[in-house]
Amino acid sequence: MGKLPPLNALRAFESAARHLSFCLAAAELGVTPTAISHQIRLLEEICGQPLFRRRPRPLCLTAAGEILYPVLRTGFDSFASAVANLAGTAAGQNFRVTTPNAFASRWLVPRLPKWREIHPEIALEVIGTDRALNLGSGEADVAIRYARGMPIEYVAQELFRDTYFPICRPDLLPGGKPLAEPSEMCRLPRIHYDWMKTNAETPTWRRWWSKARELDRSLPRDAEICQLSFREEAHAIAAVLAGQGVAICSDIVLAPELERGELVRAHGLSLPGLGYYLLHLPEHPHKHVIALFADWLRSVI
């Protein structure tokens, strides 16, 4: 790294450039205007050219000052943000994450040991709820929202998208292998669960059978009838895990069970899912932690 000018000189210049006043800079830094003037002259000697036009008044930046000021302003802002992040985590402040219940219990919680291995200094508080918490009122630091498109409130970034398959225990299938024909699904008990919001693109059994009929128009109409129905997705998943039937489920929510072979795709015909988005306030003081968390989420998918 190259040799830097004295920090006091850089701080004096940044403050004076921001205020366009030696007096206001002196008041901000707790020194005299003469001290500010001395530090800036020192910096000008190092740079080999003036940074301010002092006459005629008011004070203004030279072309060289215009180049130097935004670089210092960005640098000092980055320093302040990094120190604030470290101070927040050092004080034991929890980083609060709100997610839908199913995602929290089925996907996020089983992976938390991996987060603690990498970032033991950042304690997470997971708030599983299907209610959209208000980030503006401080109910959470970040929210993982499940939506078809990019949410327009707050700052949002897409993490990943899921796909929906008929999923069941392997012992319900001949040889534990996926069924070759959609008609074979009629022999399995079908499990339905309600969606909070439904539309023509909701990944339900009705939509799956509609897509299956594009492959086999002879499928019976009563195939859409489900033998078990639940209000809550978590209860339907519990029934699938207990071997009570097959349900249209997200490959993200059930990723752990699919990876271990406890559950399998009953048929290869799938439906497109939705996106998982990470949301936060634009002025959040711990953006560095948010970036770390977003990168980690993508790395453990």
N, C-alpha and C positions, 0 to 999 in steps of 0.2 A: 504494500500500500504506500502511495506517495505521502510526502510530508504535508500535514494539514496546517493551516494558519491557527493561531490561538483561538480556543473555543469562545473566550470572552469577546473577541473581535467579531466572530461570526454571529454570536447572539446579539451583539449590539447592532450590527448591520441589519440582521433580519427584523428586529423590532423596529428600528428607525425606518426601514423600508416599508414595513406594514403600516405604520402610523403616519409616515412622511412627516415626522417630527422628532427632533432630538429630545425635547422636553418630555413628550409622552413615553418615549422609549426609556428615558432615565427613570420616570416614575414607575414603569412596569418592572424594570430590573432592579430597582432600589439603589440606584447610583445617581451621581450628578450629571447634568447635561455636558459638563466639561469632560467627564470620564467617557461618556458616549462618543463625543467628538474625537477624543484621543484614540479610542479603540478603532474607530472607523478610519482615521488617518493612517493608523498602523496597517489596517487591511488594504487600504489604497496603495500604500508603499509596497506591500507584498504583491499586489496585482499589477502594479506599474502603471495605473491609470485611475482617474477619479471615478467614484461610484455614485456621487450625488452632484447635482447642480445647486449650489448654495445661493447664487445670485442670478437673476433677481428672484425674490421670494414669490410664491411659496417654494419650499423644498421639493425637489423632484429627482428621479433617478436618471443617470446617464444611460447610454446604450449598454455599457458594461454592467451597470447595476441592474438593468432590466434582465440581463442574462443570468446573473448570479442569484437574484432574489428568489425566483420560483424553485430553483434547485435547493436552496437552503430551507425554504418554507416546507417543501415536501419532505426533506430529510428530518427536520425537527418534528413534523407531524408523525412521521414513522417512528421516531424515537419515543414520542409521548404515547403512541398507541401500544408499542411493544411493552413499555414499562407498565401501562395500565393493565394489559393482559396478564403480565407476571404478577402484579400486585393483587389482581382479583383471584388468581388461582392460588397464590401463596396464602391468602387469607382464608382459604378453605371454602370459598364460595362455590356452590354447586352450579353446574351448567345445565339448565333446565330444558329438556326436550319433550315436546308433546307430539304424540303420534296416534293414529287410529289403534283401537284396542287389539284387533287381530294382528296387525303388523308388530305392535310392541311385544305381545306375548309369544307369537309364533316365530318371528324373525329376529327382532332386535335383541331381546333379552338373552337368547341363547348365545349371541355373539359378543356380549359385553365383556367376557373375560379377555378377549383379544384386544379390546380397547384399553383395558387396564394394564395389559402387558406393555403396550406401546406408550400410553400416556397416563401413568399412575398418578401424575400430579394434577390431573383434571378430573374432578368427581362429577359424574353425571347423575342427574335426577330425571327419571323417565316418568312422564305423565301420560298414561294410556287412557284415552277418551275419544269417543266418536263425536264429541262436541268441539267445534272450532274455537279454540281459546284465543283471546284477544292479546296479541303480542304488544300492541300499543299501550295497554294498561299494565304490562309487566307480568302477565300470568306465566310466561315462558320466554326463554331466550330465542329458541328456534322452534319451528313447527314442521313436521313432515306431513304434508297433505297429499291425499290420493285424489287425483282429478284427471279428466280426459284431456284438458289443455292447460297451458301455463297459467297459474293464478295471476290476477292483475294487481292484487293487494300486496304490499311489502316488496322486498327484493326476493326473487324466486329463481331457483336453478333446478333443472331436471336431474334427478339421480339415476333412475332407471325406470323401465316399463315392464309390466308383467304380461303373461299369456295365460289363458284359462283352458284347462283340459278336464275331461271326466277323470276323476282320481278316486282310487279305492285301494284296499289292501290286496296284495298279490294273491292271497289264498282264495279270493273270489273269482279269479280268472283261471281258465285252463292252462296249467303249466306256469302260472304266474306271468304270462305274456300278454301284451296288449291284444285286444280283439281286432280281427281283420276287417269285419263288416259292421257298419252302424246298426244293422238289424239285430246283431248279437247282444247289443246293449239292452234290448227289451227283456232279456232273461234276468237282469240284475235289478235289485231294488234301487230306485232313484231317490235321491235326497235333495230337497229344495230348501233354500233359505231366502228371506226377504232382503231386498236392497232398499236403502233409505231413499234413493232417487232412481227411478227407472225411466228408460227411454228405449228407442228401437235398437240401440247399440249395447244395452246392458247384457253382459255375458251370463245368460240364464239357460235353463234347459230348453225353453221354448225356442230361443234363438239357435241353440245347438242343433235341435231337430230340424229346424228350418234349413240350416246349412247342410245337414245330412241328407235331406230330401233332394238336394241338388245332385247328390251322388246316387241316390236310390229312391225313386219316386214311389216305390211300392211299400214304403214304411207305413205301418198302421198309425192312424190318427191318435189312438189312445196311448201311443208311446210317450206323449208329453205328460201323462199322469204320473205324479210322484207318490211313492208309498209313504214317505216321511217328509214333514215340512216343519221348518223352524223359523222363528222370528229373527234369531241371532245367528250370525255366521259362525261364531265360536261353538255353538251347540251343534251345528251341522258338521263342523270339523271333528268334534268329539265323537259323533256318530260314525263318521268315516273311519276314524282311528280305531273304533271298537268293532269294525267289520260289519256294520249294519247296512252298508250299501255304497253307492257311488254318487259323488256330487261334482258339480262344475266348480272347480277351485283354482285359485291363483298359484302359479308355479313359484312365486316369490314367497307368499305366506307359508306354503308347505315345503319350501326348499330343504329344511333340515331332514324331514321325513323322507322326501324323495331321494336325497343324497345317501341316506342310510339304507334305502331299500324297504323301509317300513310301509311306504305307499308307492304306488306306480300309476302311470297313465293307463287308464283302461282302454283308450282308443287314441289314435294319433290326430284325430280331427280337433282343431283348436279354435278358440275365439280370441281376438285381440283384447287386451286388457286396458288399463289406464296407466298413468304415470305417477311416480312418487316424486314430489317436489319438496325441496328444502327452502323454507321461508324465514326471513329475518328483517328487522327494521334497518333502513338504510344507514342510520346513524348509530348502530349498535357499537358499544365500546370494545367488544371482544371479537372483532372480525377475524383476527388470527385464529382464535379457537374455532370459530365457525368454519373457516377454510380447512382446518385440520380434521374436523368432524365430517365434513362433506367428502374429503378425500378418503377418509377411512371407510365410510359407508360404501363408496364405490369399489373399494379394494376388497371388501369381504362379501360381495354379492355372489 
